[in-house]
Amino acid sequence: MDKYEYQLKTEHIRQVAARKEYAEAAKLCDTIDWTKIRDVKMLTLAADVYTAVGEYEKAIDILQQAYEYATMGRRIVYRLTELALKADSYDDAKNYFEEFCRIAPNDQGRYILLYKMARYQKATLDEKIKILEAYKREDFDEKWAYELAVLYAMNNEKDKCIQLCDDIILWFGLGKYVEKALSLKSQFAPLTPAQKEKAQKFADKKAQEENEKLQKKQEEQEKKESQTELAKKAAAQEKISKWQEEQEKAYQAEQEAAKKEAKAREDEQKALLEREEKLRKQRKEEQEAVERLKKAQRLEHARQSVVTSDMNEIMAVIQRAKQEDAQNELQDELAKQVQQVQQLAGEKDLELVSEIPSDVEEEEKLQVSEDVSYMQDEISEDETTESEVLDDETSENETTENEIVEETSDSENADEAVLFEAYKPEEEPQIFEWAAPVQKRWK
C-alpha cells in the first residue's frame, strides 16, 4: 500500500469514526497492516475503534505498538490496564498498572486504576472506600466523588453520604452528577430551599428534555411513517411500473413471436415455391429429355425407314433383274425348242412332210404358239404381281416417311437431313456396289 492510498484510508477512518459508525470503521481498519504504521495518533484511533466494537485483543496489540513509538506513554499504559481488565486478563492489567506506577508515580490516575482493579476483584466496600477517599484527598472529581457517595450509602454511612452530596452540589453546581447527588441526598435527608430550587430546575429541564425527546421521537415516528407511506407508495408505484414493464415485455415478446411466426410462414412459403419451381424445372428437364428421346427415336426411325426404303428399292431391282433373267431364259428355251422342232421337221422326208395334212401342221403350229403364249402370260402375271407388291411397299414407305417429316419441325428436318446425309454415303455405295452387276445385267 503506497502513501497516497494510506492517506485516503486513514482520512476515511477518521470521518467514519467521527460519525460514531465504529463497525464500518473497524472494517476499514482491517484493510491496513498496522505493524508497518508508526503514527501514534493513528494507532490510538484504531485502538479506540476496536475497543468500541469489543475487539479488545486487537486494541491491545495496536496500543503496545504505539507505546513502543511514543515518547510519553503514560496514557497508553493507562488504557492498556483498562483494556486488560475488559479482556478478563487481570495479570496483564496488574503488570500494566505496575508499569504505570513506575513511569508516573505521582499521577492520581493510579487510584482510579487501583479502584477498577479492586472492583474487578470484587473487593469489600471498605477497601473501595479507602481507595476513593485517597483519590479525593488529592483530586476532587465529581464522577468519582459521586461514586464514593454511593459507596457510603451502600455501607450505611448516611452522614458521610449526605455531606459528600452537599459538597458535590456546592462545588460543581450543574451537571448530571450534581443531579444524581441531589436525588441521592433526598433519599436520606430533606433538601435545602436552594437545593430544592436546583432540583426543580433539573426536573423541569429533565421534563423539557423528555418532552423534546418525546417530540423528537414523535417527529421521527411521523417521519418514519411518512417515509414508510412514501416507501409503500413508491413500492406500489414501482410494482405498477414493473407490471407495466412486464406487460410491455410480454407484448413485445408476443410481437416478436408473431414476427418470427410470420417469418417462418414466409420462409416456408418461399421454400414451397422454391420446391415447386425446382419440380417444374425438373419436369421441364424430364419433358425435354423425353422430347430429345422421342426426337432421337424419330430420327432413328426415319433413318431406318430410309434404309428400309433403299433396301426395298434394291430388292425390287434385284427381283426385276431375276424376272428379266427368267424371262430371257424362258425365251431362249422356247427359241431352242422352236429351233429343234424346225430341225426335226427339216430332216424328215419332204415327202412325208408333204403327206402330212395341212390341218395337222397347222394344229401343231397352233399348239406351239399356244404354249409360248401361255408361258408368256405366266411370266407377265408374275411380273405384274411382283411390281404391285413393290409399288405397295414403296407407297407405304413413302406415306410413313411423309408423316414423320410432317410431324417434325424445321430444325428437326435439318437434323434429319444431316443424319440422312451422314448415313447415306456409308450405305448407298455398299448397296449399289453389290447391286451393280444386277443393274448392269438388267440394263
C-alpha positions in Angstrom: 0.0 0.0 0.0 1.5 3.3 -1.1 1.5 6.5 0.9 -1.4 8.1 -1.1 -3.6 5.1 -0.6 -2.8 5.0 3.2 -3.8 8.7 3.5 -7.1 8.1 1.8 -7.9 5.2 4.0 -6.9 6.9 7.3 -8.9 10.0 6.3 -11.9 7.8 5.6 -11.5 6.1 9.0 -11.4 9.4 10.8 -14.6 10.6 9.1 -16.5 7.4 9.8 -15.3 7.3 13.5 -16.4 10.9 13.9 -19.9 9.8 12.9 -19.6 7.0 15.5 -20.0 4.4 12.9 -17.5 2.1 14.5 -18.5 -1.1 12.8 -17.7 0.3 9.4 -14.6 2.0 10.7 -13.4 -1.4 12.1 -13.8 -2.9 8.6 -11.7 -0.2 7.2 -9.1 -0.7 9.9 -8.9 -4.4 8.9 -7.6 -3.4 5.5 -4.4 -1.8 6.9 -1.3 -3.6 8.2 -0.8 -1.7 11.4 2.6 -3.3 12.1 4.1 -1.0 9.5 2.5 2.2 10.9 4.4 4.5 13.2 1.9 7.2 13.7 0.9 7.1 17.4 -2.3 9.2 16.9 -3.5 6.9 14.1 -2.6 3.8 16.1 -4.5 5.2 19.1 -7.6 6.0 16.9 -7.5 2.4 15.6 -7.4 1.1 19.1 -10.4 3.2 20.1 -12.3 1.9 17.1 -11.5 -1.8 18.0 -12.4 -1.0 21.7 -15.8 0.4 20.6 -16.7 -2.8 18.8 -15.4 -5.1 21.6 -12.3 -6.4 19.8 -10.0 -5.8 22.9 -7.2 -8.1 21.8 -6.6 -6.1 18.5 -6.8 -2.8 20.5 -4.2 -4.1 23.0 -1.8 -5.2 20.2 -2.1 -1.8 18.5 -1.6 0.1 21.8 1.5 -2.0 22.6 2.9 -1.0 19.2 2.0 2.7 19.9 3.7 2.5 23.3 7.0 1.5 21.6 6.9 4.6 19.4 5.6 7.1 22.0 7.9 9.4 23.9 5.4 9.7 26.8 3.5 6.5 27.1 1.6 7.2 30.4 -1.8 7.5 28.9 -1.2 4.5 26.7 -0.3 2.3 29.7 -3.3 3.6 31.5 -5.6 2.5 28.6 -3.7 -0.8 28.4 -4.6 -1.5 32.0 -8.3 -0.8 31.4 -8.3 -2.9 28.2 -6.7 -5.8 30.0 -9.4 -5.7 32.7 -12.1 -5.7 29.9 -10.4 -8.6 28.2 -10.5 -10.5 31.6 -6.7 -10.6 31.8 -6.0 -9.5 35.4 -2.4 -10.5 35.4 -1.7 -8.3 32.4 -3.7 -5.5 34.0 -1.5 -5.8 37.1 1.7 -5.7 35.1 0.4 -2.6 33.1 -0.6 -1.0 36.5 2.9 -1.5 37.9 4.4 -0.1 34.7 2.1 2.9 35.1 3.1 3.5 38.7 6.8 3.2 37.6 6.6 5.9 34.9 4.0 8.1 36.7 4.3 7.6 40.5 2.6 10.8 41.3 -0.3 10.6 38.9 -3.7 10.5 40.5 -4.9 8.1 37.8 -3.2 5.3 39.7 -6.1 5.4 42.3 -8.7 5.1 39.5 -6.9 2.1 38.1 -6.5 0.6 41.5 -10.2 1.1 42.2 -11.1 -0.6 38.9 -8.8 -3.5 39.7 -10.4 -3.8 43.2 -13.9 -3.7 41.7 -12.8 -6.4 39.2 -11.6 -8.5 42.2 -14.9 -7.8 44.0 -13.2 -6.2 47.0 -15.1 -5.1 50.1 -16.8 -1.8 50.4 -14.3 -0.6 52.9 -11.4 -1.3 50.6 -13.1 0.5 47.7 -14.0 3.5 50.0 -10.4 3.8 51.2 -9.1 3.9 47.6 -11.6 6.6 46.6 -11.0 8.6 49.8 -7.3 8.6 49.0 -8.1 9.8 45.5 -10.5 12.5 46.9 -7.7 13.9 49.1 -5.5 14.5 46.0 -8.2 15.3 43.4 -11.9 16.1 43.9 -13.7 14.8 40.7 -17.5 14.9 40.5 -17.7 11.5 38.9 -15.6 9.6 41.5 -17.0 11.8 44.3 -20.5 10.6 43.5 -19.1 7.1 43.2 -17.8 7.5 46.8 -21.1 8.8 48.0 -22.9 5.8 46.6 -20.4 3.6 48.4 -21.1 5.5 51.7 -24.9 4.9 51.1 -24.3 1.2 50.4 -22.1 0.9 53.6 -24.8 2.7 55.6 -22.7 5.8 56.3 -25.6 8.2 55.7 -23.9 11.3 57.2 -20.8 10.9 55.1 -23.1 10.4 52.1 -25.2 13.5 52.8 -22.1 15.6 53.4 -20.4 14.4 50.2 -23.6 15.1 48.2 -23.7 18.7 49.6 -20.0 19.2 48.6 -20.7 17.9 45.0 -23.8 20.2 44.7 -21.8 23.2 46.1 -18.6 22.7 44.1 -20.0 21.7 40.7 -23.5 23.3 40.6 -24.6 21.8 37.3 -24.3 18.5 35.5 -25.7 15.0 35.7 -23.6 14.1 38.7 -25.0 17.1 40.6 -28.5 16.0 39.7 -27.7 12.5 40.8 -26.2 13.8 44.1 -29.5 15.8 44.8 -31.5 12.6 44.1 -29.2 10.6 46.4 -29.4 13.1 49.3 -33.2 13.3 49.1 -33.3 9.6 50.0 -31.7 10.3 53.4 -32.3 14.0 54.3 -34.5 16.9 53.1 -33.1 19.3 50.6 -32.4 22.9 51.4 -34.5 25.5 49.5 -31.7 26.3 47.2 -31.2 22.6 46.6 -35.0 22.2 46.0 -34.9 25.0 43.5 -32.0 23.5 41.8 -33.7 20.1 41.9 -36.8 21.7 40.4 -34.7 23.2 37.7 -33.2 19.8 37.0 -36.7 18.3 37.0 -38.0 21.0 34.6 -35.0 20.6 32.4 -35.4 16.9 32.5 -39.1 17.2 31.7 -38.3 19.6 28.9 -35.7 17.2 27.7 -38.1 14.3 27.9 -40.7 16.4 26.1 -38.1 17.3 23.5 -37.2 13.6 23.3 -40.8 12.6 23.0 -41.5 15.3 20.4 -38.4 14.3 18.6 -39.4 10.7 18.8 -42.9 11.6 17.5 -41.4 13.6 14.7 -39.1 10.7 13.9 -42.1 8.3 14.1 -44.1 10.6 11.9 -41.2 11.0 9.6 -40.7 7.2 9.7 -44.4 6.7 9.0 -44.3 9.3 6.3 -41.2 7.6 4.9 -43.0 4.2 5.2 -46.0 5.6 3.5 -43.9 7.1 0.8 -42.0 3.8 0.6 -45.3 2.0 0.3 -46.4 4.4 -2.4 -43.1 4.1 -4.1 -43.3 0.3 -3.8 -46.8 0.3 -5.2 -45.7 2.7 -8.0 -42.7 0.5 -8.6 -44.9 -2.5 -8.6 -47.2 -0.9 -11.1 -44.2 0.2 -13.2 -42.8 -3.3 -13.0 -46.2 -4.7 -14.0 -46.4 -2.3 -16.9 -42.8 -3.2 -17.9 -43.7 -6.9 -17.7 -46.8 -6.3 -19.8 -44.8 -4.3 -22.3 -42.2 -7.0 -22.4 -44.9 -9.6 -22.8 -46.4 -7.6 -25.6 -43.0 -7.2 -27.2 -42.4 -10.9 -26.8 -45.8 -11.6 -28.5 -44.9 -9.2 -31.3 -41.5 -10.9 -31.7 -43.2 -14.3 -31.7 -45.7 -13.1 -34.2 -42.9 -11.7 -36.4 -41.0 -15.0 -36.1 -44.1 -17.0 -36.9 -44.8 -14.7 -39.9 -41.2 -15.0 -41.0 -41.4 -18.8 -40.5 -44.5 -18.9 -42.7 -42.9 -16.7 -45.2 -39.8 -18.9 -45.3 -42.0 -22.0 -45.5 -43.9 -20.4 -48.4 -40.7 -19.4 -50.0 -39.3 -22.9 -49.6 -42.5 -24.3 -51.0 -42.3 -22.0 -54.0 -38.7 -23.0 -54.5 -39.6 -26.7 -54.3 -42.4 -26.1 -56.8 -40.0 -24.2 -59.1 -37.5 -27.0 -58.7 -40.2 -29.6 -59.5 -41.2 -27.5 -62.5 -37.7 -27.3 -63.7 -37.3 -31.0 -63.1 -40.5 -31.8 -65.0 -39.4 -29.4 -67.8 -36.0 -31.2 -67.9 -37.7 -34.5 -68.0 -40.0 -33.4 -70.7 -37.1 -32.0 -72.7 -35.3 -35.3 -72.1 -38.4 -37.2 -73.3 -38.6 -34.9 -76.3 -35.0 -35.4 -77.1 -35.5 -39.2 -76.7 -38.6 -39.0 -79.0 -36.6 -36.9 -81.4 -33.8 -39.4 -81.4 -36.3 -42.2 -81.8 -38.0 -40.4 -84.7 -34.6 -39.7 -86.3 -33.6 -43.4 -85.8 -37.0 -44.4 -87.2 -36.5 -42.1 -90.2 -33.0 -43.4 -90.7 -34.3 -47.0 -90.5 -37.2 -46.0 -92.9 -34.7 -44.6 -95.3 -32.5 -47.7 -95.1 -35.6 -49.9 -95.4 -36.7 -47.9 -98.4 -33.3 -48.2 -100.0 -33.3 -51.9 -99.3 -36.8 -52.3 -100.8 -35.6 -50.5 -103.9 -32.6 -52.7 -104.1 -34.6 -55.8 -103.6 -37.1 -54.6 -106.3 -34.2 -54.0 -108.7 -32.8 -57.5 -107.9 -36.3 -59.0 -108.3 -36.8 -57.3 -111.6 -33.4 -58.5 -112.7 -34.2 -62.0 -111.7 -37.5 -61.8 -113.6 -35.8 -60.5 -116.7 -33.2 -63.3 -116.4 -36.0 -65.8 -116.0 -37.9 -64.3 -119.0 -34.8 -64.3 -121.1 -34.0 -67.9 -120.1 -37.6 -68.9 -121.0 -37.4 -67.1 -124.3 -34.1 -68.8 -125.0 -35.6 -72.2 -124.1 -38.6 -71.5 -126.4 -36.3 -70.4 -129.2 -34.3 -73.6 -128.7 -37.4 -75.7 -128.7 -38.7 -74.0 -131.9 -35.3 -74.5 -133.5 -35.3 -78.1 -132.5 -38.7 -78.5 -133.9 -37.7 -76.8 -137.1 -34.6 -79.0 -137.4 -36.7 -82.1 -136.8 -39.1 -81.0 -139.4 -36.3 -80.3 -141.9 -34.7 -83.8 -141.5 -37.8 -85.7 -142.4 -38.6 -86.7 -145.7 -40.0 -84.0 -147.7 -42.5 -86.5 -148.9 -43.7 -87.2 -145.5 -43.9 -83.6 -144.9 -45.9 -83.2 -148.0 -48.1 -86.1 -147.0 -48.8 -84.6 -143.7 -52.1 -82.9 -143.9 -52.1 -79.2 -143.7 -54.6 -79.4 -140.9 -52.2 -81.4 -138.7 -49.3 -79.0 -139.4 -51.5 -76.1 -138.6 -52.6 -77.7 -135.4 -49.0 -78.3 -134.3 -48.1 -74.8 -135.0 -51.1 -73.5 -133.1 -50.2 -75.8 -130.2 -46.7 -74.5 -130.1 -47.9 -70.9 -130.4 -50.4 -71.5 -127.6 -47.7 -73.0 -125.4 -45.5 -70.0 -126.0 -48.4 -67.6 -125.3 -49.2 -69.4 -122.1 -45.7 -69.2 -120.8 -45.5 -65.5 -121.8 -48.8 -64.9 -119.9 -47.5 -66.6 -116.8 -44.3 -64.5 -116.9 -46.3 -61.3 -117.3 -48.6 -62.2 -114.5 -45.6 -62.9 -112.2 -44.1 -59.6 -113.2 -47.4 -57.7 -112.5 -47.8 -59.3 -109.1 -44.2 -58.5 -108.1 -44.5 -54.9 -109.4 -47.7 -54.4 -107.4 -46.1 -55.7 -104.3 -43.1 -53.5 -104.8 -45.4 -50.5 -105.6 -47.4 -51.1 -102.4 -44.4 -51.4 -100.2 -42.9 -48.3 -101.8 -46.1 -46.3 -101.3 -46.3 -47.4 -97.7 -42.8 -46.4 -97.0 -43.3 -43.0 -98.7 -46.5 -42.4 -96.7 -44.7 -43.2 -93.4 -41.8 -41.0 -94.3 -44.1 -38.1 -95.2 -46.0 -38.4 -91.9 -42.7 -38.4 -90.0 -41.5 -35.4 -92.0 -44.7 -33.5 -91.3 -44.5 -34.1 -87.5 -41.0 -32.8 -87.2 -40.2 -29.1 -87.2 -37.9 -27.2 -89.5 -35.0 -27.7 -87.1 -35.7 -31.4 -86.9 -35.9 -31.7 -90.7 -32.5 -30.1 -90.8 -31.2 -32.6 -88.2 -32.8 -35.5 -90.1 -31.3 -34.3 -93.4 -27.9 -34.2 -91.7 -28.4 -37.7 -90.3 -29.7 -38.9 -93.6 -26.7 -37.4 -95.4 -24.4 -39.0 -92.7 -25.9 -42.4 -93.1 -26.4 -42.4 -96.9 -22.8 -42.1 -98.1 -21.9 -45.1 -95.9 -24.8 -47.4 -97.0 -25.5 -46.5 -100.6 -22.1 -47.2 -102.1 -22.2 -50.7 -100.5 -25.8 -51.4 -101.7 -25.2 -50.1 -105.3 -21.8 -51.8 -105.5 -23.4 -55.1 -104.6 -26.3 -54.5 -106.9 -24.2 -53.1 -109.7 -23.9 -56.4 -111.6 -27.6 -57.0 -111.4 -28.4 -53.5 -112.6 -25.9 -53.8 -115.4 -27.3 -57.2 -116.4 -30.8 -55.8 -116.3 -29.8 -52.9 -118.5 
